[in-house]
Every structure is written in structure tokens, then in C-alpha cells.
Amino acid sequence: MDASHTLASHTRESSVQRTWRTWLFNPFHYLAGGTALAWGLACIVLTAWLGGAFDYRYTGTLSFQLSTPTPIWLAITQGLTAWIVPSVLLYLAGRGLSRSRVRLVDVFGTQALARAPGLLVALIVLSPPFRDLTASLIAQGASHFSVAQLTALTAIGTVMALLLVWIVLLMYRAFSVSCHVAGGWAIAAFIAAIAVGEVATGATGQFLQGAVAPQPVASVTVQSDQHHRAEQLATRILQGYELGRFEALSPEEATEVFRTGFTAEVQRQNHQTIRLMFGAFEGLDYIETRYMDSQPHLLIHRFKGRYGNASRPPEVRVVLDRDGRLAGLWIKPWQDELQ
């Protein structure tokens, strides 16, 4: 009796595990055709809509990247293009390779459902911690990151890579199941469809983006009153150094990622180096505000610093995010062109 009960329990556990594995890696066993199409399209549109709200959009079959500000409809259009183009190519390949009947709704439905994990990608890249981390990376560079920041960046990168692999595996499984194909020719056709989809989706996005709003150059001078806040923050911090104050910033003053790396010890070491190079801090003279098209919501405020022993005023660069929080601060020799 006990052995029978144990065997039954083990059988149930194995069945549950198989069910979960099937849902994760072959959901087309349960959902196909119109049902898969409906659920998949919902995920695609929601992913594109969320991304568009924060200027992320599909720039290829699998590429989901930060872009310049664009209308929501363009983000959704590119999300649909990233699904439609490879689906069309895979349907045609399936018709040519398969000896079985290949239904359009099955190919398009399973390919749409295969992209559902893209919603997890969007939720990760749009989360405040990730946006703070990327803002700090662009503003400061990885060389200025703390061990904790580098660890977080590595962990997120690993998760994103695994999600990408998951999506590719689902897309291939969807192609194999809906078209009843496998083997070398099927793999070659799948790779070709992904490659062409990458190019076509990117080209479509560039064409539509150019039609509705010309692309800015890499670095653009802009008008912004935010430089007053940048000057106040930097002046308070740098004057505090002269008085021996190396204080933590509040969440309202700086991004979480910047605060994590901007410790009292880091501030003290930076101040000692700057003091040796330029002397005592005296003040700031505002020069310009710029933004980069790779991160349009970061404003880079450039000042010339007045220091007691500086033969040439150094640049004091203050980077603020869309909420006016400090995302980068450093002092370096002045160069006319933004480096």
C-alpha cells in the first residue's frame, strides 16, 4: 500500500513537471491556430505599447532597443513587423519543405505566441532599477561602476540572454510544429527568416521614423532650464568637498544606481585627485546642455569649473535624468567637442 501510494505520488509529480516543461518550451501542444494568434498578438501589442511609452521599440526580429522619441503607433507597427516578416517567410518555407498541409493561421498563430516572453524583456528594461543602471552606464561608463553595479549589470545581462534564447527556441519549435518540418533544411530556412526579418524590421522603422520625425544627430544642443538644478546640485556637492563633507544623496536628488556607486569614500578619493590637478573649487560657468540620441532622456549639462590652480578651466559635466535626478558627475580637462 505504501509503495503504491509512493509510486502514484511520484507519477503525479512527474506529470506536473512534464506539464510545466511543455508550457514553457512547447506551449503549441495546448494552444495553436486562432487561440495562439489571439494570445500572441495581445502580448506583441502590449510589449510594443509599453516599450513605445518609454521610447523602446523593436528594431529587428529580436532586437528591442532604446530609440529616439517616436509615436506609439510606430512602436506597435515595428512590433507587428518583427512578427509578420519572419512569419511570412517561414510559411513560404514550410510550404516548400513540408509534405503535410501547412495552415497560415497555425504558422502565424504559433509564431505570435512564441514571442510572448518578449513581454518579460520589456518589463525588465522598463523597470526603474534597469533604467537607472543604463543611465549611469552611459553617464559614467562601466569603469566607474562599483562591484555591486557590475554584478547587477552582469546578472541582468545573463537573464536577458536566457530570455532571448528562450524566444528563439520557441520560434523554431513553432515553425517545426506548424509546418511539420525538422532537420538541416528547416534550420537553414529558420535562420534565413530571422536574418531577413532583422533587416526588414529595421529598415521599416527607419523609413517610418524618417517620415514622421527626422533622426537627430548623435549629439544635439538643446535649451533646458534644467541646467539651473544641475548647477545647484554640483555646486553644493563640490563646495561641500572643500568643507570636508562627503554626504550621501537622497533618492530625490540622484538615481539609485548613481547613489550606490557615489559613496563617501569614492567622493573623498575623487576630490583628492581633482584638488591635486586643479586646486580648490570656486564656482561654475554654464556652457551648454546636450543630449545623445542613444539616451534622449538624459540631459548632459556642461560647465567650466573655476578652480584656484587651473591654467585652463576644466569641464564639470552634470548628467540629469528625465526626473531631474543626478545620473552622472565628473570633472575632466575641457574639450570643445563632447567626448
BELMODA-V391898 format. One line per field, one symbol per residue. burial: 1 if it has 9 or more other C-alpha atoms within 8 Angstrom, else 0. A space follows every 10 residues. Layout:
burial->???
//
This chain:
burial->0000000000 0000000000 1110111100 1111111111 1011111111 1100111111 1101011101 0101110111 1111111111 1011101100 0100111111 1111111110 1100010001 1110111011 1000100011 0010000001 0011011011 1111111111 1000011011 0011111111 1101100111 0000000011 0000001011 1001101111 1100010000 0011111111 1111011100 1001100111 1101010111 1110110111 1111111101 0011111111 1001111110 100100000
//
